[in-house]
Amino acid sequence: MTDFQTFPPAPVVVQISCGALELTPVRLGELPRLLAVVRPFADAISAEPDWLDLLARHGNGVLELLALTTRRERAWIDDLSLDDAVQLAAAVFEVNADFFVRRVVPGIARSADQLAPLIRTLGTAPSPA
């Protein structure tokens, strides 16, 4: 680890219609709730997610994710314009890309790989009479 990696990251400022918002990466204490929120749509997260599709398929989860990662109330997130929400989601993802792409998605993929044999076995087992 270089000396510069040991310092807390500088906030990334995103400019939306209601003003500037400083974003910092996810903190350890936020992980349990964040992982619970993102798990249902983690497989849809990629290096370049389609935010409109994510909002259409997993709207509440994406909005909750935005509230958690911006450390704002859900009502504040709900009042954003669609343009601001997409811009904010992209900025949140950029700030936390390492977490989402390198940790969440592979972790869920590993879990699925580990569960696949068990699921196949359960699918072929005779049903109880």
N, C-alpha and C positions, 0 to 999 in steps of 0.2 A: 504494500500500500504506500503510495507516495504521500508526502506531507500535505499536499493540497486535498487529498481525499479524506483526511482526518478532520477537516474543518466542517462545520455544518454547511449544507448547501445554501447558496444565496437564493432568496425567493425569486420566482419567475413572475413577472407582472403581466397580466393579461388585461387588455383594455376592452371593456364591453360597454354597451350604451349607458349603463347606470354608473360607470366609473371604472377605476382601476382596482384590480383584485390581485393580491399577492398569493401565490401558490407555492407550497413546499411539499416535498415527498411525504408519503404516508409514514406515520410514526408507529412504533411497536404496539402501543396501547390501542391503536385503532384497528389493528389487524384482525382480531376475532370477529368483530362486527362487519368489517369490510369483506372478509373472506366469505362470510355467510351470505352477504348481499350479492357478491359477484359470482359465486359458484354456479347458479342456474344458467348464466350466459357466458361463462369463462371460455367455452369452446368457440364462441363467436368473436372473441377478442383476438385481433391479429396486429401486425405491425401497422396496418392502416385500416382501422375498423370503419365500418359503414355506420355512422352514428344515427342516421335517420332510420335505418333498418333495426338497429339495436333499440332505439326508442319505440319503434312500432311493435317489436316482439317482446321487449322486456322493459317497457316504459317505467314502471314503478321501481324496478331494480336499478336502472340507469339513473333515475332522479335521486334515489337514495344514495347511490354511489357518488353522485355529484355533491350532495349535501355533506357526506362524510369527508370527501377529499378536499372540499373547499372550506370545511369547518363552518358552514352556514346552516341556518335553519332550513328545513325542507320547504316551508312556506316561501322563503326568499327564492329558492330554486324554482318552485312552481310558478312564480310570477315572472320569470325570465321570458323574453321573446324566444322564439324558436332559433333564430340566428344566433342570439347570445348563448343559448344553451349548447348549441353545436360547437360554437367557438370555444366555450368554456370546457366542454367535454374533451375536445382535441387538446387543449392546453393541459388539462388534468392528466390526460393520457401521456402527453409528452414529458411532463414532470415526473410521472411515475412509470414510465415505459419499462425501465429495468424491472420493477416489481411485477408488472402485468405480464410482459412477454417472457422474461427469463425465469420467473418464479411461479406465478399463478397458473398459467397455461400448461407448462411442463408438469407441474405438481398434480394437476387434475388429470392430465394424460397418463401419468404414472399410476395414479389411483385406478383409473379405468382399465389400464393394462393388467393390473394386479387382480381386479375384480372379474375380468372377462372370463377366465376359466371357471370360476365359481358360478357365474351367471349361466354359462353354457351347461354346466353340470346340473344346475337347478332346472334349466329348461328341458333337459332330456330325462330327468328323474320321473318315475311313475308317480302320478298323483295319488294321495292317500284316499282310500275307499271310505 
